[in-house]
Each structure stands twice: as C-alpha cells, then as structure tokens.
Amino acid sequence: MLIRIDPDSARPLFEQIAASVRGDVLAGRLRPGDRLPAAREVADAVDVNVHTALRAYQELRDEGLIDLRRGRGAVISASAAPLAELSDEIAALVDHAAELGLTPATLAALIKEMTP
C-alpha cells in the first residue's frame, strides 16, 4: 500500500492520508480484512507527525471503513466491501457531473444534501 500526500496542498495532511486509503479501497487494492500499516509507520513513511496519521485512521474508523483494535491495529472493515462494487458507478457519476459543468465540490455538496 502506498500512501500519497502533497505537502504543498491546502488540503490537511490527515485528509490526504484518509483519501489515499479510500482510493485504494475503491480501486480494490485493499479488501476487507487487510491490515493497514501502524500509524507510526505511516507517519514515518510520509514524514508527518504520528497524531496526523492517527487522525486519518480515526476519520476512516468513524466512516466505518476500518476497524481499530488494540493489539490488531487498523484493519479494513467488512462494511468497506461495497465501495469496490460502487467504483464504476461513482466514476460514471463524476464523469457525468463534469460533462454538466459541475465541480467536484458542488457534486459533493449535492450528495451530502441527499444523505439522510
């Protein structure tokens, strides 16, 4: 697993780490039951504070994408399985929105409004 961040981006580093993991789940590179590296290893690999990596993991846990267990670490949860199935549909939606001239931020806001 390769975590990708852009230190020059305005986007917070923890969000970039979480987005990288989400992307790997969507692409099918990470599957339920796969272990993620320890937060300390992630922090060392991308040269950030360990609390930044922990915050990314906590965000993913709050979204239900990973389980954090003492002694076992971070593991992709079973509830992440449908994401890989939705990958093609999400890509099609993003493409269609772009054709209509919608920005990713607008599309995200529309989706958020529709969420119960």
CYANA upper distance limits for C-alpha pairs under 8 A (distance plus 0.5 A):
  1 MET  CA     24 ASP  CA      8.31
  1 MET  CA     29 ARG  CA      8.29
  1 MET  CA     30 LEU  CA      8.49
  2 LEU  CA     20 SER  CA      8.48
  3 ILE  CA     17 ILE  CA      6.77
  3 ILE  CA     20 SER  CA      6.16
  3 ILE  CA     21 VAL  CA      7.56
  3 ILE  CA     42 VAL  CA      8.09
  3 ILE  CA     46 VAL  CA      7.92
  4 ARG  CA     16 GLN  CA      7.74
  4 ARG  CA     17 ILE  CA      7.26
  4 ARG  CA     20 SER  CA      6.48
  4 ARG  CA     46 VAL  CA      8.24
  5 ILE  CA     13 LEU  CA      7.34
  5 ILE  CA     16 GLN  CA      6.11
  5 ILE  CA     17 ILE  CA      7.01
  5 ILE  CA     20 SER  CA      8.32
  5 ILE  CA     46 VAL  CA      7.80
  6 ASP  CA     13 LEU  CA      8.35
  6 ASP  CA     16 GLN  CA      8.22
  7 PRO  CA     13 LEU  CA      7.76
 11 ARG  CA     15 GLU  CA      7.32
 11 ARG  CA     16 GLN  CA      7.38
 12 PRO  CA     16 GLN  CA      7.00
 13 LEU  CA     17 ILE  CA      6.78
 13 LEU  CA     52 THR  CA      7.44
 14 PHE  CA     18 ALA  CA      6.72
 14 PHE  CA     52 THR  CA      5.76
 14 PHE  CA     53 ALA  CA      6.57
 14 PHE  CA     55 ARG  CA      6.61
 14 PHE  CA     56 ALA  CA      5.15
 15 GLU  CA     19 ALA  CA      6.45
 15 GLU  CA     56 ALA  CA      6.71
 16 GLN  CA     20 SER  CA      6.62
 17 ILE  CA     21 VAL  CA      7.01
 17 ILE  CA     53 ALA  CA      7.58
 17 ILE  CA     56 ALA  CA      6.54
 18 ALA  CA     22 ARG  CA      6.70
 18 ALA  CA     56 ALA  CA      5.52
 18 ALA  CA     57 TYR  CA      7.32
 18 ALA  CA     59 GLU  CA      7.70
 18 ALA  CA     60 LEU  CA      6.90
 19 ALA  CA     23 GLY  CA      6.50
 20 SER  CA     24 ASP  CA      6.86
 21 VAL  CA     25 VAL  CA      6.83
 22 ARG  CA     26 LEU  CA      6.65
 22 ARG  CA     65 LEU  CA      8.49
 23 GLY  CA     27 ALA  CA      6.56
 24 ASP  CA     28 GLY  CA      6.63
 24 ASP  CA     29 ARG  CA      5.52
 24 ASP  CA     30 LEU  CA      6.04
 25 VAL  CA     29 ARG  CA      6.40
 25 VAL  CA     30 LEU  CA      5.22
 25 VAL  CA     31 ARG  CA      6.85
 25 VAL  CA     80 ALA  CA      7.74
 25 VAL  CA     83 LEU  CA      7.35
 25 VAL  CA     84 ALA  CA      6.83
 26 LEU  CA     30 LEU  CA      8.49
 26 LEU  CA     83 LEU  CA      5.98
 26 LEU  CA     84 ALA  CA      5.05
 26 LEU  CA     85 GLU  CA      8.45
 26 LEU  CA     86 LEU  CA      8.19
 26 LEU  CA     87 SER  CA      6.09
 27 ALA  CA     84 ALA  CA      6.75
 27 ALA  CA     87 SER  CA      7.52
 28 GLY  CA     84 ALA  CA      6.12
 30 LEU  CA     34 ASP  CA      6.79
 30 LEU  CA     76 ILE  CA      7.83
 31 ARG  CA     76 ILE  CA      6.88
 31 ARG  CA     80 ALA  CA      7.97
 31 ARG  CA     81 ALA  CA      7.21
 32 PRO  CA     75 VAL  CA      7.88
 32 PRO  CA     76 ILE  CA      5.19
 32 PRO  CA     77 SER  CA      5.58
 32 PRO  CA     78 ALA  CA      5.42
 32 PRO  CA     79 SER  CA      8.17
 32 PRO  CA     80 ALA  CA      6.89
 32 PRO  CA     81 ALA  CA      6.72
 33 GLY  CA     75 VAL  CA      6.22
 33 GLY  CA     76 ILE  CA      5.76
 33 GLY  CA     77 SER  CA      6.79
 33 GLY  CA     78 ALA  CA      7.60
 34 ASP  CA     75 VAL  CA      6.08
 34 ASP  CA     76 ILE  CA      5.94
 35 ARG  CA     73 GLY  CA      7.84
 35 ARG  CA     74 ALA  CA      6.35
 35 ARG  CA     75 VAL  CA      4.88
 35 ARG  CA     76 ILE  CA      6.91
 36 LEU  CA     73 GLY  CA      7.97
 36 LEU  CA     74 ALA  CA      5.88
 36 LEU  CA     75 VAL  CA      6.35
 36 LEU  CA     76 ILE  CA      7.90
 37 PRO  CA     41 GLU  CA      6.56
 37 PRO  CA     42 VAL  CA      6.85
 37 PRO  CA     73 GLY  CA      8.45
 37 PRO  CA     74 ALA  CA      7.85
 38 ALA  CA     42 VAL  CA      6.92
 38 ALA  CA     73 GLY  CA      6.99
 38 ALA  CA     74 ALA  CA      7.62
 39 ALA  CA     43 ALA  CA      6.57
 39 ALA  CA     50 VAL  CA      6.68
 39 ALA  CA     53 ALA  CA      5.82
 39 ALA  CA     54 LEU  CA      6.23
 39 ALA  CA     57 TYR  CA      8.18
 40 ARG  CA     44 ASP  CA      6.65
 40 ARG  CA     50 VAL  CA      5.88
 40 ARG  CA     53 ALA  CA      7.90
 41 GLU  CA     45 ALA  CA      6.53
 42 VAL  CA     46 VAL  CA      6.73
 42 VAL  CA     50 VAL  CA      8.26
 42 VAL  CA     53 ALA  CA      6.95
 43 ALA  CA     47 ASP  CA      6.01
 43 ALA  CA     48 VAL  CA      5.32
 43 ALA  CA     49 ASN  CA      6.22
 43 ALA  CA     50 VAL  CA      5.52
 43 ALA  CA     52 THR  CA      7.87
 43 ALA  CA     53 ALA  CA      6.24
 44 ASP  CA     48 VAL  CA      7.09
 44 ASP  CA     49 ASN  CA      8.42
 44 ASP  CA     50 VAL  CA      8.28
 48 VAL  CA     52 THR  CA      7.05
 48 VAL  CA     53 ALA  CA      7.93
 49 ASN  CA     53 ALA  CA      7.48
 50 VAL  CA     54 LEU  CA      6.71
 51 HIS  CA     55 ARG  CA      6.50
 52 THR  CA     56 ALA  CA      6.91
 53 ALA  CA     57 TYR  CA      6.82
 54 LEU  CA     58 GLN  CA      6.58
 55 ARG  CA     59 GLU  CA      6.67
 56 ALA  CA     60 LEU  CA      6.83
 57 TYR  CA     61 ARG  CA      6.60
 57 TYR  CA     66 ILE  CA      8.10
 57 TYR  CA     74 ALA  CA      8.07
 58 GLN  CA     62 ASP  CA      6.59
 59 GLU  CA     63 GLU  CA      6.80
 60 LEU  CA     64 GLY  CA      6.82
 60 LEU  CA     65 LEU  CA      5.84
 60 LEU  CA     66 ILE  CA      6.30
 61 ARG  CA     65 LEU  CA      6.25
 61 ARG  CA     66 ILE  CA      5.36
 61 ARG  CA     67 ASP  CA      6.34
 61 ARG  CA     68 LEU  CA      7.39
 64 GLY  CA     77 SER  CA      7.49
 64 GLY  CA     79 SER  CA      7.11
 64 GLY  CA     80 ALA  CA      7.80
 65 LEU  CA     76 ILE  CA      6.52
 65 LEU  CA     77 SER  CA      5.99
 65 LEU  CA     78 ALA  CA      8.44
 65 LEU  CA     79 SER  CA      6.94
 65 LEU  CA     80 ALA  CA      5.63
 66 ILE  CA     74 ALA  CA      6.79
 66 ILE  CA     75 VAL  CA      5.88
 66 ILE  CA     76 ILE  CA      4.87
 66 ILE  CA     77 SER  CA      5.20
 66 ILE  CA     80 ALA  CA      8.15
 67 ASP  CA     73 GLY  CA      8.50
 67 ASP  CA     74 ALA  CA      6.17
 67 ASP  CA     75 VAL  CA      5.77
 67 ASP  CA     76 ILE  CA      6.81
 67 ASP  CA     77 SER  CA      6.11
 68 LEU  CA     72 ARG  CA      7.99
 68 LEU  CA     73 GLY  CA      6.08
 68 LEU  CA     74 ALA  CA      5.12
 68 LEU  CA     75 VAL  CA      7.07
 69 ARG  CA     73 GLY  CA      5.75
 69 ARG  CA     74 ALA  CA      7.06
 76 ILE  CA     80 ALA  CA      7.29
 77 SER  CA     81 ALA  CA      8.31
 80 ALA  CA     84 ALA  CA      8.19
 81 ALA  CA     85 GLU  CA      7.69
 82 PRO  CA     86 LEU  CA      6.77
 83 LEU  CA     87 SER  CA      6.74
 86 LEU  CA     90 ILE  CA      6.49
 87 SER  CA     91 ALA  CA      6.68
 88 ASP  CA     92 ALA  CA      6.68
 89 GLU  CA     93 LEU  CA      6.68
 90 ILE  CA     94 VAL  CA      6.66
 91 ALA  CA     95 ASP  CA      6.61
 92 ALA  CA     96 HIS  CA      6.57
 93 LEU  CA     97 ALA  CA      6.56
 94 VAL  CA     98 ALA  CA      6.69
 94 VAL  CA    104 PRO  CA      8.03
 94 VAL  CA    107 LEU  CA      8.32
 95 ASP  CA     99 GLU  CA      6.78
 96 HIS  CA    100 LEU  CA      6.86
 97 ALA  CA    101 GLY  CA      6.83
 97 ALA  CA    102 LEU  CA      5.71
 97 ALA  CA    103 THR  CA      7.93
 97 ALA  CA    107 LEU  CA      7.48
 98 ALA  CA    102 LEU  CA      5.82
 98 ALA  CA    103 THR  CA      7.12
 98 ALA  CA    104 PRO  CA      8.39
102 LEU  CA    106 THR  CA      6.57
102 LEU  CA    107 LEU  CA      6.94
103 THR  CA    107 LEU  CA      6.80
104 PRO  CA    108 ALA  CA      6.56
105 ALA  CA    109 ALA  CA      6.65
106 THR  CA    110 LEU  CA      6.67
107 LEU  CA    111 ILE  CA      6.72
108 ALA  CA    112 LYS  CA      6.58
109 ALA  CA    113 GLU  CA      6.67
110 LEU  CA    114 MET  CA      6.94
111 ILE  CA    115 THR  CA      6.90
